[in-house]
Amino acid sequence: ADLRGVLGVIDDIVASSDRNHNELVVAIRSTVPPGTCASLWDMMHPKRSELHLSYNPEFLREGEAYRDFFDPS
């Protein structure tokens, strides 16, 4: 999987959190390969202890997104 976009956003969040000094929850709302959240946490946490990571995988089937969203199992 190409995670360059996700990694770029995490870098931006870490950089901007240096200026804000507030607690911040980063929510990943996508299906990513196993181990991705651990890697993202390793990128985030040593730099800013105020950052938190949440993961909510997206379970939408191709061609069935509307139905899956409005009538989940």
Phi and psi in degrees as GROMACS dihedral restraints (atoms count N, CA, C in turn):
[ dihedral_restraints ]
;  ai    aj    ak    al  type     phi  dphi    fc
    3     4     5     6     1   -88.7    20    10
    4     5     6     7     1   105.3    20    10
    6     7     8     9     1  -103.0    20    10
    7     8     9    10     1    14.4    20    10
    9    10    11    12     1   -57.2    20    10
   10    11    12    13     1   -39.8    20    10
   12    13    14    15     1   -63.6    20    10
   13    14    15    16     1   -46.1    20    10
   15    16    17    18     1   -63.2    20    10
   16    17    18    19     1   -45.5    20    10
   18    19    20    21     1   -63.4    20    10
   19    20    21    22     1   -38.6    20    10
   21    22    23    24     1   -63.8    20    10
   22    23    24    25     1   -41.5    20    10
   24    25    26    27     1   -66.2    20    10
   25    26    27    28     1   -41.3    20    10
   27    28    29    30     1   -61.3    20    10
   28    29    30    31     1   -43.1    20    10
   30    31    32    33     1   -58.4    20    10
   31    32    33    34     1   -43.5    20    10
   33    34    35    36     1   -63.3    20    10
   34    35    36    37     1   -41.8    20    10
   36    37    38    39     1   -63.9    20    10
   37    38    39    40     1   -46.0    20    10
   39    40    41    42     1   -60.7    20    10
   40    41    42    43     1   -43.6    20    10
   42    43    44    45     1   -64.0    20    10
   43    44    45    46     1   -43.0    20    10
   45    46    47    48     1   -73.9    20    10
   46    47    48    49     1   -27.9    20    10
   48    49    50    51     1   -69.0    20    10
   49    50    51    52     1   -23.6    20    10
   51    52    53    54     1   -60.8    20    10
   52    53    54    55     1   -30.6    20    10
   54    55    56    57     1   -85.9    20    10
   55    56    57    58     1   -29.4    20    10
   57    58    59    60     1   -90.7    20    10
   58    59    60    61     1   -33.4    20    10
   60    61    62    63     1    55.4    20    10
   61    62    63    64     1    33.2    20    10
   63    64    65    66     1  -111.1    20    10
   64    65    66    67     1   157.0    20    10
   66    67    68    69     1   -69.1    20    10
   67    68    69    70     1   141.9    20    10
   69    70    71    72     1  -142.8    20    10
   70    71    72    73     1   133.3    20    10
   72    73    74    75     1  -103.7    20    10
   73    74    75    76     1   124.5    20    10
   75    76    77    78     1  -101.2    20    10
   76    77    78    79     1   120.6    20    10
   78    79    80    81     1  -108.3    20    10
   79    80    81    82     1   122.9    20    10
   81    82    83    84     1   -92.9    20    10
   82    83    84    85     1   116.6    20    10
   84    85    86    87     1  -118.0    20    10
   85    86    87    88     1    69.1    20    10
   87    88    89    90     1  -163.5    20    10
   88    89    90    91     1   160.8    20    10
   90    91    92    93     1   -88.2    20    10
   91    92    93    94     1   120.2    20    10
   93    94    95    96     1  -126.2    20    10
   94    95    96    97     1   160.0    20    10
   96    97    98    99     1   -64.0    20    10
   97    98    99   100     1   153.4    20    10
   99   100   101   102     1   -55.0    20    10
  100   101   102   103     1   140.1    20    10
  102   103   104   105     1    93.3    20    10
  103   104   105   106     1   -11.8    20    10
  105   106   107   108     1   -63.3    20    10
  106   107   108   109     1   -45.3    20    10
  108   109   110   111     1   -64.5    20    10
  109   110   111   112     1   -37.8    20    10
  111   112   113   114     1   -62.5    20    10
  112   113   114   115     1   -41.0    20    10
  114   115   116   117     1   -66.4    20    10
  115   116   117   118     1   -41.8    20    10
  117   118   119   120     1   -64.4    20    10
  118   119   120   121     1   -41.6    20    10
  120   121   122   123     1   -60.8    20    10
  121   122   123   124     1   -42.2    20    10
  123   124   125   126     1   -62.5    20    10
  124   125   126   127     1   -32.1    20    10
  126   127   128   129     1   -73.4    20    10
  127   128   129   130     1   -38.3    20    10
  129   130   131   132     1   -85.1    20    10
  130   131   132   133     1   -53.8    20    10
  132   133   134   135     1   -64.4    20    10
  133   134   135   136     1   -42.3    20    10
  135   136   137   138     1   -61.9    20    10
  136   137   138   139     1   -24.9    20    10
  138   139   140   141     1   -85.6    20    10
  139   140   141   142     1   -37.7    20    10
  141   142   143   144     1  -144.4    20    10
  142   143   144   145     1   109.1    20    10
  144   145   146   147     1   -70.4    20    10
  145   146   147   148     1   -11.9    20    10
  147   148   149   150     1   -81.4    20    10
  148   149   150   151     1    -5.6    20    10
  150   151   152   153     1   -89.2    20    10
  151   152   153   154     1   138.8    20    10
  153   154   155   156     1  -127.4    20    10
  154   155   156   157     1   152.4    20    10
  156   157   158   159     1  -122.7    20    10
  157   158   159   160     1   132.2    20    10
  159   160   161   162     1  -125.9    20    10
  160   161   162   163     1   147.4    20    10
  162   163   164   165     1  -131.8    20    10
  163   164   165   166     1   127.4    20    10
  165   166   167   168     1  -134.1    20    10
  166   167   168   169     1    94.4    20    10
  168   169   170   171     1   -63.6    20    10
  169   170   171   172     1   149.0    20    10
  171   172   173   174     1   -94.5    20    10
  172   173   174   175     1   121.0    20    10
  174   175   176   177     1  -113.4    20    10
  175   176   177   178     1    71.1    20    10
  177   178   179   180     1  -115.4    20    10
  178   179   180   181     1   132.0    20    10
  180   181   182   183     1   -86.5    20    10
  181   182   183   184     1   143.8    20    10
  183   184   185   186     1   -58.3    20    10
  184   185   186   187     1   130.0    20    10
  186   187   188   189     1    81.6    20    10
  187   188   189   190     1    -5.2    20    10
  189   190   191   192     1  -125.1    20    10
  190   191   192   193     1    14.3    20    10
  192   193   194   195     1   -57.2    20    10
  193   194   195   196     1   -46.5    20    10
  195   196   197   198     1   -59.8    20    10
  196   197   198   199     1   -50.5    20    10
  198   199   200   201     1   -64.2    20    10
  199   200   201   202     1   -43.6    20    10
  201   202   203   204     1   -63.1    20    10
  202   203   204   205     1   -37.1    20    10
  204   205   206   207     1   -71.1    20    10
  205   206   207   208     1   -47.0    20    10
  207   208   209   210     1   -88.1    20    10
  208   209   210   211     1   -14.9    20    10
  210   211   212   213     1  -140.7    20    10
  211   212   213   214     1    66.7    20    10
  213   214   215   216     1   -68.9    20    10
  214   215   216   217     1   156.7    20    10
